[in-house]
């Protein structure tokens, strides 16, 4: 059995564990049959499915899905602010796993480097999700607005070609490997709050002298392992919107193969500028919501 086959087998195990936990959460919702902040499960609407399809379609092409999905949530008031991190992680897990299978299979990267970077990201996600799932609505609003601003800055830097060029190496050796693992640990922890993984991972591997193309299997592989781990923490605490998350997953599983196997590439330059503007506006909306909550609490004193 090759190293890649072992990674795929492990990913299958993580996926099975995630699906079992998700189904248990949905069954609990059916049995209770009552409303709560996370909502009893209903059939996802066309809007939920379209959101998952579009965001994961562009995620497969390299734009990212967390910032764009959060923007949709804010514009359409689809998900309560406190539940956005959990809904993002739970809803995008299966599409990202699909992407990981594709990129790990197609793009060459050193398997030892890939494995250790994945392990670091997963450990970071476990601690990060446990913290985020217990945050107050205001803390989530402030954290999400900060994450959106960081995402917009990263996308702007990508548009202006300000990311480091990188080298030709497909592996990390010597001191570069622990530095890369430390970075992935941090990225895994903060990604549970809605900070996209691709841009910081691309920057990190480039600064460490790797071929930027290697960011794809590292980023997708790390996300595919860390998101089930993070999602289980949100599922256990019921800190997600059930209906919306299922809609994202189903729509996303349709969008990924279209982007990966049919479209493969698009003239994304203009689309990225539009996404940057949308993400900035969503960040402002989220920050305004946090400030409004502060003013309401102050008025109660």
N, C-alpha and C positions, 0 to 999 in steps of 0.2 A: 504494500500500500504506500503510495507516494505521500509527501508532506501535504500537498494541496488536497488530496483525498481525505486526509485526516482532518484538515480544517473544515472541509465541506461536511464531513460526518459530525464534527463537533457543532457546526452551525445548525445542522439538522436537529441535534439534541436540544440546543437552545430554543429553536423554533417550536419544537414540540412542547417544551416546558411553558413557553409563552402562550401558545394556543390553549393548553390545558387550563392555565390560570385565567385567561380571557373568557373562555367558555364557562368556567365556574362563576366568574363575576356576573356574566350575563344571565346565567340560570338563577342566581340569587336575586337579580333584578326582576325576573319573571315571577318568581315565587312571592316576592314582597308585593309586587304590583302597586307600588305607591310612588308618589312624586318625592323627589329630593333635589338638592342642588345639582347633583350629577344626572338626575332624571332617570325614570324607568325607561327600559329599552323600547324603541319603536323602529319601524322600518325606515332606513335612511331616505331622505328626500333626494330629488334630482340635483338640488343645490349641493348637498353633502357629497354626492358621488362626483359631480363635476369639479368640486374643489380638490378632491383627492386625485382625480385624473389629471387636471392641469398642473397642479403643484408638483406631482411626482414625475410627470412628463418632463418638465423643465429641470427638475432635480437630476434626472438621469443624464441630461445634456450639460450639467455643470453649474446651473444657476442656484440651486438650493431650494429647499421646501419649507423650512421652519419659518423664515421671515415672511415669505409670501403667504403662507397659510395663516399666520398670525394677523397679517394685514386684512385678509378676508374675514377672519373672525371679528375683528374690530369694526370694520365697515358695515358688516351685516348683523352685528350683535348676535352672533351665532352661539357663542360659548361664554359663560361667566369668566371674568378675568382670572379668578383664582384657579380655574380648571384648565386654562389654556396650556400650561406646560405638560400636564398629564395627558391631555387630549392629543397634543402634538406627538408625544412619544408613543402612546398606545396606537394611534391611528396610522402613523408612518412606519411602524416597525416592519410589517410584512413587505411593503414595497421596497424598503431599503435592503432587506434580506435578499430579495429578488435581484436588485442591482448588484449586491455584493457577489453573488454567484457569477454574474456576467463579467464583472471587472476582474475578479480574482482569476477567472478562467482565461481571460483574453490578454490582460496586461501583465508583463513580466515584472517581478520584484522578488528580492531575496526572501525566502520563506521564513528564515529565522527572524529577520527584521520585522516582517509582517506579523508574525505570531507574537513577538514581545510587545510590539506597539499596540496590538489588539488587547492583550492582557492588561496593559497599563490603562487603556481607555475604559475597559470594563470595570476595573477596580474603582476608577474615578467616578464612573456613572453610578455605581452602587451607593457610594457615600453621597454624591450629589443629589440623586433622586430622593433619598431618605430625608435630606434637608429640605428640598424644594416642596415635597408633598405636604410638609407640615407648616409651610409659610402662610402668613395672613394674606388677605386679598391685596392690601396696600403694598406689602413687600413684593408680591408677585408683580404688581403693576409697575413698580419702580424697576425691578429686575428685568422685566420684559421690555420696558422702554429702553433701558440701557443696552439690552441685547440687540434690539432692532437698530439702534444707532450704530452699534459696532458692526452689525451686518451691512448697513448702508455704507459705512466707511470702507469696509473690506471690498465691497462690490465696486465702489468708486475707484479704489486703488487698482483693482483688477482692470477696470475700464481704461485707466490711464497708464497701464502697464508698469505700475510701481512696485509690484512684487519682485523679490529677488529672482534672478534668472535661474540659478541652480546649476548643478553640474550634470555629469553623466552616470554617476554611480547608482546602482540598484540596491545598495545595502548600506547600513550604518555600522561603522566599526570603531573600536577604541572608545574614547570619551563621548563620541557623537551618539552612540547607542543609548547610554543612560540619560543623556540630555533629551533625546527624542522621546524616550519613555516617560520622563518627567513631564514634558510638554503634553503628551497624549493623555496622561493622567489628569492634568488640569483641564484640557479640552473636553474630556469625557465627563468631568464633574459639572462644568458650566453648561455643557450642551443640553443637560436635562432641563435647564431654564429656558431654552429656546435659542441659544447661541449656535449658529450654524457651525458644523465641524469642518467643512471643506476649506474655507479660506484660511483659517489658522493652520490647518494641517499642511496645506500647500506651501504656506510661508515657511513653516518649520522645516519640512524636508528640503526645501530649496536652500535655506540658510545653512543646512547641514551638508550641502553638497550633493544631494540626490537629484535624479532626474525628476522634474515636476510631474511627469506622467505617472510616476510611482505613487503620487498622492491619491490617485483614484482607487487602486485596490486597498491601500492603507486606510484611507478615509471611509470607503464603503464597507470594508471588512470590519474596521473598528466600530462603525455605527451599527452594523448588522449584529454584532455581538453585544454592544453596550445597550442598545435600545430595548431588547427583550429584558435585560437585567433591570434597567431603569423602569420600564413599563410595569414589571411585576410589583415594584414598590408602589407605583401609583394605583395599580389595580387593587392591591391589598388595602389601601387606604380609601378606595373609591373616589380618588381625586382626579376624575376625568369625566367627560361627557360621553356616555355609552353610545348613543345613536350617532353622534357626529364622528366619533372615532371609527366605528364600523364603516360608515360612509367613506371616510378618507381611505381606509384600507382597501375596500372593494374597488373604488374608483382608481386608486393608485396602482393596483395590480393590473389594471387595464392600460394605464398610461405608460408604465415602465417598458413593456415589450414593444409598444409602438415607437417609443423614442430610441430604444436600443437596437432594434432589428429592422425597422422600416425607415424612419426619418433619419436617424443617426446624427445629423447635424442640421443647423438652421443658421440664418444670418442673425446672430443673437446680440449684436452690438446695440441696436436700437431698442431691443426688448429689455436689455439690462438697464438702460437709462430709465425706461418706464418703471421697471421694478424698483430701482433706487428711489425714485420720487414717491412711489406708493409706500415703500417701507418707511421712509422718513415721515410721511404723513401719519402712518399708523403709530409710529413712535411718539409723535406729538399727541395723538389722541389718547394713548395709554398713559403718558405722563400727566395729561390734563385730568384724566380720571383719578389718578393718584392724588393730585393736588386738590381736587374737589372733595375727596374723602377726608383729607386733612382738614379742610375748611368746615366740613360738616361736623367732624369730631370736635373741633375747636369751639363750634357754636353750642355744643352740648355741655361744655364746661361752665 
